[in-house]
Amino acid sequence: MSELLTGEKLIRAVDDSLEIMKYKVISITGGGGKTSLMFALGRYSAENVFTLLTTTTKIFPPEKNECPFEIIAGPDDLIKTLEGSVRLPSMVTAAKERSGEKLSGYTTEDIAEIVSKSSVGRTIVEADGSRGLSLKAYEEWEPPVPAVSDCHFVVMGADIFTAPLSPLNVFRFDILRDKFAIQPGECLSFANCAATLSNRDEYLKNSPESACRILFINKCDLLTDDMLSEISEKFPPLLKSYDHMIMGSIKMDKLYRITDLAR
């Protein structure tokens, strides 16, 4: 089964514990599973409410079995389509335009307008780019997280703890190297990783203060039992400004741990 088609049991278990479906605008940033998480959340959400999937950056067009309907339209035309008489599926993916092989999304202001002027039950936004790598460093303009987000998922791949850092697993490694004096081949300590994830100029830049913040460590199927236990014990106390930490695997559709955190 494709990775993008898994995650149902994982998301259901997370919702049972954290009630994430009470949030109306969920934004996802980071690296190592954002798109997979967006579709998994979308499928689960669409069981109960009309769900819009979109982006403030660029995403590859969904396969038909990932999302049944795709809309390419500016924000005004999208609102008209969403509010029109044509019956839509329970989940759609929308973008402003095609840009090469990818779909280019909306500005954060566009998202606010779409949310306020349409009757969409839930909007899920991929608000970052990482080329599929598990850790990243940020340019000045990113991540474009909509201010209307009431839930913010930050995604990181667990494999970042199992291999030395390099351009193969860190997006914009040169920026990370220059900012934090991290060299190729160096292993990432829990302290340095937590500091990066908690940094208001990095992973938490543009994160709404009122939003529920959830760190999702994906790819935990790559960890040994001892490593899982060590991360779940030693990592949470180092994090700042998050409400919850999830350890899971979208590919294996498995939840390993949920830890409640104090901001």
BELDA-V356145 format. One record per backbone hydrogen bond with DSSP energy under -0.5 kcal/mol. CO is the residue of the C=O (numbers start at 0). NH is the residue of the N-H. If there is no record, write none. Layout:
# BELDA-V356145
co/nh
CO/NH
CO/NH
This chain:
# BELDA-V356145
co/nh
1/4
2/5
6/10
7/11
8/12
9/13
10/14
11/15
12/16
13/17
14/18
18/21
19/22
23/122
24/26
24/149
24/150
25/124
26/152
27/126
28/154
32/36
33/37
34/38
35/39
36/40
37/41
38/42
39/43
40/44
41/45
43/46
44/47
44/48
49/120
49/121
50/52
50/91
51/123
52/93
53/125
54/105
56/104
58/102
62/65
62/66
68/92
70/72
70/94
73/77
74/78
75/79
76/80
77/81
78/82
79/83
80/83
89/50
91/52
92/70
94/72
96/103
98/101
100/60
101/98
102/58
103/95
103/96
106/110
107/111
108/112
109/113
110/114
111/115
112/116
113/117
121/51
122/25
123/53
124/27
124/126
125/55
125/56
129/132
133/156
134/170
138/141
142/144
143/145
145/148
149/211
150/26
151/153
151/213
152/28
152/154
153/215
154/30
155/217
156/159
157/160
158/161
158/162
159/187
164/184
165/168
165/169
168/134
169/172
170/136
171/174
171/175
172/176
173/177
174/178
175/179
175/181
176/180
182/185
185/164
186/188
188/192
189/193
190/194
191/195
192/196
193/197
195/198
195/202
198/201
198/203
201/204
203/206
205/207
207/210
211/151
211/213
212/242
212/243
213/153
213/215
214/216
214/245
215/155
215/217
216/247
217/157
218/221
219/222
223/227
224/228
225/229
226/230
227/231
228/232
229/233
230/234
230/235
234/237
234/238
235/238
242/260
243/214
244/258
245/216
245/247
246/255
246/256
247/219
248/252
248/253
253/248
253/255
256/246
258/244
260/262
